[in-house]
């Protein structure tokens, strides 16, 4: 048997549940090989078809993957127990810079924003509150995003999931940034979609990599417009032109994620409309608070209609109370000043850390958003060194498919006085134990 975990069960669902329990408990680690179907069937006294059905259930749930002669293995990011959501165990005396969260101190005070009650919303009423529709259409149009068709979802990932589900089927390939957002990689696994990695530099996805992905027959492309997680990349005007040339008029589904719109620190260079089917998702979570579960989704008519149709069969709509609160936050002068101050603070922290690291001979990336990405030769060794110096970063393995190792540092709560001590610690961690700083 390839794993030291006792799988039990007499039916496909019970066997699958036993394996899921092992994954959740950590007894079946990412990459662990599951027993061959016939071998496990013999151990359990069941028909091999029963084990095959259990493995098929787990593949459909994104928990395992089949690799030909290598057999069936636990996915690197099992969708049933997302590894990306399991935080580090950070001691109280270590500063935790691994979270990806905005600074609570820099979020607008929602309680101070007056919300005018709108009309009573009943079943059958339009899903988008009229004030939100007007405001969102004006903002998106000003940014160069066509806004004739809109929907509202419960955050960016909810919107992305609904768009992918509206057009794709299990087994389809999706071009994604590498390194990229772990929750998106988990989502692809849960939907039975296969990621096709596309490299990223400071200006966004690499055109040559995207061209290769398109040649390999990807059905969809997901692009982070700015504040890319984890690298801080932002699509530049020149890169946007190059990507549009590749995508123009194609049948591939284009999904743009603008999750950090108000605090990204760089202007938007949208790709929206370059393909026949597309969606542009703008979330309010990073600028106004993660608990404000709301995103505006623009897209072509067919895509938006499919998203709205599926919403009607589930939650129905995002609460108009929440939609009206978002509009009042956007309109409130004090909240706008707080968001602008946050954008400036995040920009200063990003630039300060990148400059300090460059002064110490360390390469770092952080063009926009809340994070700085630092390539390292050995993630485990660098993490250990940082911990010893009193800092915690997120290991790059959470974000990578094929790209090189690195660490993600969230800069949201860094004060100016933190920059030099952190840069010293990172420089030492990158060089490794026993090597002197310069």
C-alpha positions as CSV (number, residue, x, y, z in Angstrom):
1,X,0.0,0.0,0.0
2,X,1.4,3.4,-1.0
3,X,0.2,5.3,2.1
4,X,0.3,4.6,5.8
5,X,-3.4,5.4,6.3
6,X,-6.1,2.8,6.7
7,X,-8.9,3.5,4.2
8,X,-12.2,2.0,5.2
9,X,-15.7,1.7,3.7
10,X,-18.0,-0.7,1.9
11,X,-19.5,1.6,-0.7
12,X,-18.1,4.3,-3.0
13,X,-19.4,7.2,-0.9
14,X,-18.0,5.7,2.4
15,X,-14.6,5.0,0.8
16,X,-14.4,8.5,-0.6
17,X,-15.4,9.9,2.8
18,X,-12.6,7.9,4.5
19,X,-10.0,9.3,2.1
20,X,-11.4,12.8,2.5
21,X,-11.0,12.4,6.3
22,X,-7.4,11.3,5.8
23,X,-6.7,14.4,3.6
24,X,-8.4,16.7,6.2
25,X,-6.4,15.2,9.1
26,X,-3.1,15.5,7.2
27,X,-2.6,11.7,7.2
28,X,-2.8,11.8,3.4
29,X,-0.5,14.6,2.4
30,X,-0.5,16.5,-0.9
31,X,1.0,14.2,-3.5
32,X,0.4,11.0,-1.6
33,X,-0.3,8.1,-3.8
34,X,-3.6,6.2,-3.2
35,X,-3.6,2.4,-3.5
36,X,-4.2,0.8,-6.9
37,X,-7.9,0.2,-7.4
38,X,-7.7,-3.6,-7.4
39,X,-5.4,-3.7,-4.4
40,X,-7.7,-1.5,-2.3
41,X,-10.7,-3.5,-3.5
42,X,-9.1,-6.6,-2.3
43,X,-8.2,-5.1,1.1
44,X,-11.8,-3.9,1.6
45,X,-13.5,-6.9,0.1
46,X,-15.4,-4.9,-2.5
47,X,-15.7,-4.9,-6.2
48,X,-13.0,-2.9,-8.0
49,X,-15.8,-0.9,-9.7
50,X,-16.8,0.4,-6.2
51,X,-13.3,1.7,-5.6
52,X,-13.1,3.2,-9.1
53,X,-16.4,5.0,-8.4
54,X,-15.0,6.3,-5.1
55,X,-11.9,7.7,-6.8
56,X,-14.1,9.2,-9.5
57,X,-16.1,11.0,-6.8
58,X,-12.9,12.4,-5.3
59,X,-11.7,13.5,-8.7
60,X,-15.0,15.3,-9.3
61,X,-14.6,17.0,-5.9
62,X,-11.1,18.1,-6.7
63,X,-9.5,16.1,-3.9
64,X,-7.4,13.8,-6.0
65,X,-6.0,13.6,-9.6
66,X,-5.1,10.7,-11.8
67,X,-1.6,10.8,-13.4
68,X,-1.6,7.8,-15.8
69,X,1.1,5.3,-14.8
70,X,1.6,7.2,-11.6
71,X,-1.9,6.3,-10.5
72,X,-4.2,8.4,-8.3
73,X,-2.7,11.0,-6.0
74,X,-3.9,13.6,-3.5
75,X,-3.9,16.9,-5.3
76,X,-1.4,19.5,-4.2
77,X,-4.3,21.7,-3.2
78,X,-7.2,19.3,-2.4
79,X,-10.4,21.3,-3.0
80,X,-12.3,19.5,-0.2
81,X,-9.8,20.8,2.4
82,X,-8.1,23.8,0.9
83,X,-4.5,23.9,2.0
84,X,-4.4,27.6,1.1
85,X,-6.8,28.4,3.9
86,X,-4.7,26.7,6.6
87,X,-2.7,29.4,8.2
88,X,0.8,29.1,9.6
89,X,1.2,28.5,13.3
90,X,2.8,31.8,14.2
91,X,4.1,32.3,17.7
92,X,2.9,35.4,19.6
93,X,6.4,37.0,19.4
94,X,6.5,36.7,15.5
95,X,5.0,39.4,13.2
96,X,2.6,37.6,10.9
97,X,3.0,39.0,7.3
98,X,1.4,36.0,5.6
99,X,-2.3,36.8,5.7
100,X,-2.9,38.8,2.5
101,X,-5.4,40.9,4.5
102,X,-5.8,44.7,4.3
103,X,-5.1,46.7,7.5
104,X,-8.2,47.0,9.7
105,X,-7.0,50.4,10.7
106,X,-7.1,51.6,7.1
107,X,-10.6,50.4,6.3
108,X,-13.5,52.9,6.3
109,X,-15.7,52.9,9.3
110,X,-18.9,51.4,8.0
111,X,-21.0,52.3,11.1
112,X,-20.3,56.0,10.4
113,X,-21.8,55.9,6.9
114,X,-25.6,56.7,6.8
115,X,-27.5,54.2,4.7
116,X,-30.8,55.4,3.2
117,X,-33.4,52.6,3.3
118,X,-34.6,51.8,-0.2
119,X,-38.0,50.4,-1.3
120,X,-39.0,46.9,0.0
121,X,-37.5,44.3,-2.3
122,X,-39.7,41.3,-3.1
123,X,-39.3,38.1,-5.1
124,X,-39.4,39.0,-8.8
125,X,-37.8,42.4,-8.4
126,X,-34.6,43.3,-10.4
127,X,-31.6,41.7,-8.7
128,X,-29.4,44.8,-8.9
129,X,-30.3,47.9,-6.8
130,X,-30.8,50.8,-9.2
131,X,-28.3,53.1,-7.4
132,X,-25.7,50.4,-7.6
133,X,-26.4,49.7,-11.3
134,X,-26.0,53.4,-12.1
135,X,-22.9,54.0,-10.0
136,X,-21.1,50.8,-11.2
137,X,-21.9,51.4,-14.9
138,X,-20.5,54.9,-14.7
139,X,-17.3,53.8,-12.9
140,X,-16.7,50.8,-15.2
141,X,-17.3,52.9,-18.3
142,X,-14.9,55.5,-17.2
143,X,-12.3,52.8,-16.8
144,X,-12.8,51.5,-20.3
145,X,-14.9,48.4,-19.3
146,X,-18.2,48.0,-21.3
147,X,-21.0,48.0,-18.8
148,X,-24.2,47.4,-20.7
149,X,-24.8,44.1,-18.9
150,X,-24.2,43.8,-15.1
151,X,-24.6,41.3,-12.3
152,X,-23.8,41.4,-8.6
153,X,-22.2,38.4,-6.8
154,X,-21.0,37.6,-3.3
155,X,-17.4,38.6,-3.8
156,X,-14.8,38.1,-6.6
157,X,-14.4,34.3,-6.3
158,X,-18.1,33.8,-6.3
159,X,-18.3,35.8,-9.5
160,X,-15.4,33.9,-11.1
161,X,-16.9,30.5,-10.2
162,X,-20.3,31.4,-11.7
163,X,-18.7,32.6,-15.0
164,X,-16.5,29.5,-15.3
165,X,-19.4,27.2,-14.5
166,X,-21.6,29.0,-17.1
167,X,-19.2,28.2,-19.9
168,X,-16.9,25.3,-19.0
169,X,-17.2,21.6,-18.2
170,X,-15.0,19.2,-16.2
171,X,-11.8,18.5,-18.0
172,X,-11.5,21.8,-19.7
173,X,-8.2,23.6,-19.5
174,X,-8.0,27.1,-18.0
175,X,-5.0,29.4,-18.4
176,X,-4.0,30.9,-15.0
177,X,-1.2,33.0,-13.7
178,X,1.8,31.2,-12.2
179,X,2.4,32.0,-9.4
180,X,-1.2,32.9,-8.8
181,X,-4.1,33.0,-6.3
182,X,-4.4,29.8,-4.3
183,X,-8.2,30.1,-3.9
184,X,-8.6,30.2,-7.7
185,X,-6.4,27.1,-8.1
186,X,-8.5,25.3,-5.4
187,X,-11.7,26.4,-7.3
188,X,-10.4,24.9,-10.6
189,X,-9.8,21.6,-8.8
190,X,-13.3,21.7,-7.3
191,X,-14.9,22.3,-10.7
192,X,-12.8,19.6,-12.3
193,X,-10.9,22.1,-14.5
194,X,-7.3,21.8,-15.4
195,X,-4.9,24.7,-14.8
196,X,-2.5,25.7,-17.6
197,X,0.2,27.9,-16.1
198,X,1.1,31.2,-17.6
199,X,4.2,33.0,-16.3
200,X,3.9,36.5,-14.8
201,X,6.3,39.5,-14.6
202,X,5.7,43.0,-13.2
203,X,3.6,43.9,-16.2
204,X,1.2,40.9,-16.1
205,X,0.9,37.6,-17.9
206,X,3.7,36.8,-20.4
207,X,2.4,36.9,-24.0
208,X,4.6,34.0,-25.1
209,X,3.2,31.8,-22.3
210,X,-0.4,32.8,-23.1
211,X,0.2,32.1,-26.8
212,X,1.4,28.6,-25.9
213,X,-1.6,28.1,-23.6
214,X,-4.0,29.1,-26.4
215,X,-2.2,26.8,-28.8
216,X,-2.8,24.0,-26.3
217,X,-6.5,24.5,-26.5
218,X,-7.4,26.3,-23.2
219,X,-11.1,27.2,-23.0
220,X,-10.7,30.1,-20.6
221,X,-8.1,32.6,-19.5
222,X,-8.1,34.3,-16.0
223,X,-6.1,37.5,-15.7
224,X,-5.6,39.7,-12.6
225,X,-5.8,43.2,-13.8
226,X,-3.7,44.7,-11.0
227,X,-2.5,43.9,-7.5
228,X,-1.9,40.3,-8.7
229,X,-1.7,37.9,-5.8
230,X,1.1,37.1,-4.9
231,X,3.5,39.1,-7.1
232,X,1.8,42.5,-7.1
233,X,1.9,42.5,-10.9
234,X,-0.3,44.9,-12.8
235,X,-1.2,44.7,-16.5
236,X,0.6,47.7,-18.2
237,X,-0.7,49.5,-21.3
238,X,1.9,47.9,-23.6
239,X,1.2,44.4,-22.1
240,X,-2.5,44.9,-22.5
241,X,-2.0,45.7,-26.2
242,X,0.0,42.5,-26.7
243,X,-2.5,40.3,-24.9
244,X,-5.4,41.8,-26.9
245,X,-3.6,40.8,-30.1
246,X,-3.6,37.2,-28.9
247,X,-7.2,37.2,-27.6
248,X,-8.9,39.4,-30.2
249,X,-12.1,37.9,-31.5
250,X,-11.4,34.4,-30.2
251,X,-13.9,32.0,-28.6
252,X,-11.9,31.6,-25.4
253,X,-13.6,32.8,-22.3
254,X,-11.8,35.8,-20.7
255,X,-12.2,36.5,-17.0
256,X,-10.6,39.6,-15.4
257,X,-10.2,39.9,-11.7
258,X,-10.0,43.5,-10.4
259,X,-10.2,42.7,-6.7
260,X,-8.1,45.6,-5.4
261,X,-9.6,48.4,-7.5
262,X,-9.7,51.3,-5.2
263,X,-6.3,50.7,-3.5
264,X,-4.2,49.0,-6.2
265,X,-2.0,52.1,-6.7
266,X,-1.9,51.9,-10.5
267,X,-4.4,52.6,-13.2
268,X,-6.5,49.9,-14.9
269,X,-5.6,48.6,-18.3
270,X,-8.6,46.4,-19.1
271,X,-8.9,43.6,-21.7
272,X,-12.7,43.4,-21.5
273,X,-14.4,42.8,-24.8
274,X,-11.4,41.4,-26.5
275,X,-13.1,38.0,-26.8
276,X,-16.7,37.0,-27.7
277,X,-17.4,35.8,-24.1
278,X,-15.8,37.7,-21.2
279,X,-16.4,38.9,-17.7
280,X,-14.8,41.6,-15.6
281,X,-15.2,41.2,-11.8
282,X,-14.6,44.1,-9.4
283,X,-14.8,43.4,-5.7
284,X,-15.0,45.8,-2.8
285,X,-13.5,43.5,-0.2
286,X,-9.9,44.7,-0.1
287,X,-10.7,48.4,0.0
288,X,-13.8,48.5,2.1
289,X,-13.5,45.3,4.2
290,X,-13.5,41.5,3.5
291,X,-16.8,41.1,5.3
292,X,-18.5,43.3,2.6
293,X,-19.2,40.3,0.4
294,X,-20.0,42.1,-2.8
295,X,-18.6,42.3,-6.4
296,X,-19.9,43.9,-9.6
297,X,-19.6,41.7,-12.7
298,X,-19.7,43.1,-16.2
299,X,-19.7,40.9,-19.3
300,X,-21.1,40.0,-22.6
301,X,-24.9,39.6,-22.6
302,X,-24.9,35.8,-22.8
303,X,-22.4,35.4,-19.9
304,X,-24.2,37.8,-17.6
305,X,-27.6,36.2,-18.4
306,X,-26.2,32.8,-17.5
307,X,-24.7,34.1,-14.2
308,X,-28.0,35.8,-13.3
309,X,-30.0,32.7,-14.2
310,X,-27.9,30.5,-12.0
311,X,-28.2,33.1,-9.2
312,X,-31.9,32.9,-9.4
313,X,-31.7,29.1,-8.7
314,X,-29.6,29.6,-5.6
315,X,-29.5,32.8,-3.4
316,X,-31.7,34.7,-5.9
317,X,-29.8,37.9,-5.5
318,X,-27.3,39.7,-3.3
319,X,-29.1,41.6,-0.6
320,X,-30.1,45.1,-1.6
321,X,-29.2,46.2,1.9
322,X,-25.6,45.3,1.2
323,X,-25.7,46.8,-2.3
324,X,-27.1,50.1,-0.9
325,X,-24.4,50.1,1.8
326,X,-21.7,49.7,-0.9
327,X,-23.1,52.7,-2.8
328,X,-23.2,54.9,0.2
329,X,-19.6,54.0,1.0
330,X,-18.6,54.9,-2.5
331,X,-20.4,58.2,-2.2
332,X,-19.3,59.1,1.3
333,X,-16.5,61.8,1.3
334,X,-15.0,60.6,4.6
335,X,-14.8,57.0,3.4
336,X,-13.3,58.1,0.1
337,X,-10.5,59.9,2.0
338,X,-9.9,56.9,4.1
339,X,-9.6,54.7,1.0
340,X,-7.2,57.2,-0.7
341,X,-5.1,57.3,2.5
342,X,-5.0,53.5,2.5
343,X,-3.8,53.4,-1.1
344,X,-1.1,55.9,-0.3
345,X,0.0,54.0,2.8
346,X,0.1,50.6,1.0
347,X,2.1,52.2,-1.9
348,X,4.6,53.7,0.5
349,X,5.1,50.4,2.3
350,X,5.5,48.4,-1.0
351,X,7.9,50.8,-2.5
352,X,9.8,51.2,0.8
353,X,10.3,47.4,1.2
354,X,11.3,46.8,-2.4
355,X,13.8,49.7,-2.3
356,X,15.3,48.5,1.0
357,X,15.6,45.0,-0.4
358,X,17.2,46.2,-3.6
359,X,19.7,48.1,-1.5
360,X,20.6,44.8,0.1
361,X,21.0,43.0,-3.3
362,X,17.6,41.2,-3.0
363,X,15.2,41.0,-5.9
364,X,11.6,41.8,-5.0
365,X,8.4,42.4,-6.9
366,X,5.5,44.6,-5.7
367,X,4.2,47.0,-8.4
368,X,0.7,47.2,-6.9
369,X,-1.6,45.9,-4.2
370,X,-1.0,44.5,-0.8
371,X,1.9,42.1,-1.3
372,X,5.6,41.8,-2.2
373,X,6.9,38.6,-3.8
374,X,10.5,37.7,-3.1
375,X,12.2,34.9,-5.1
376,X,14.2,32.5,-2.8
377,X,16.4,29.5,-3.5
378,X,14.8,27.4,-0.8
379,X,11.4,28.3,0.7
380,X,11.7,26.1,3.8
381,X,15.1,27.4,4.7
382,X,14.0,31.0,4.1
383,X,10.9,30.6,6.2
384,X,12.9,29.1,9.1
385,X,15.4,32.0,9.0
386,X,12.6,34.6,8.9
387,X,10.8,32.9,11.8
388,X,14.0,33.0,13.8
389,X,14.3,36.8,13.1
390,X,10.7,37.4,14.3
391,X,8.8,37.5,11.0
392,X,6.5,35.2,9.1
393,X,5.7,35.2,5.4
394,X,3.6,33.0,3.2
395,X,5.4,30.1,1.5
396,X,5.4,30.3,-2.2
397,X,4.3,26.7,-2.6
398,X,0.8,27.8,-1.9
399,X,0.8,29.9,-5.1
400,X,3.0,28.0,-7.5
401,X,2.3,25.5,-10.2
402,X,5.6,25.3,-12.1
403,X,7.2,28.7,-11.2
404,X,10.3,29.1,-9.1
405,X,10.2,29.3,-5.3
406,X,9.5,32.5,-3.4
407,X,7.9,34.1,-0.4
408,X,4.9,36.4,-0.2
409,X,5.1,39.3,2.3
410,X,1.9,41.2,3.0
411,X,2.8,44.9,3.5
412,X,-0.6,46.2,4.7
413,X,0.4,46.7,8.3
414,X,4.1,47.7,7.9
415,X,5.1,50.9,9.5
416,X,8.1,52.9,8.2
417,X,10.1,51.8,11.2
418,X,9.5,48.1,10.2
419,X,11.1,48.4,6.8
420,X,14.8,48.2,7.5
421,X,14.6,45.4,10.2
422,X,12.4,43.4,7.9
423,X,14.6,43.9,4.9
424,X,17.6,42.9,7.0
425,X,15.8,39.7,8.0
426,X,14.7,38.9,4.5
427,X,18.2,39.5,3.0
428,X,19.6,37.1,5.6
429,X,16.9,34.5,4.9
430,X,17.5,34.7,1.1
431,X,21.2,34.1,1.6
432,X,20.7,31.2,3.9
433,X,22.1,30.3,7.3
434,X,25.7,31.0,8.1
435,X,26.2,33.5,5.3
436,X,27.0,37.1,6.3
437,X,24.9,40.0,5.3
438,X,26.5,42.7,3.2
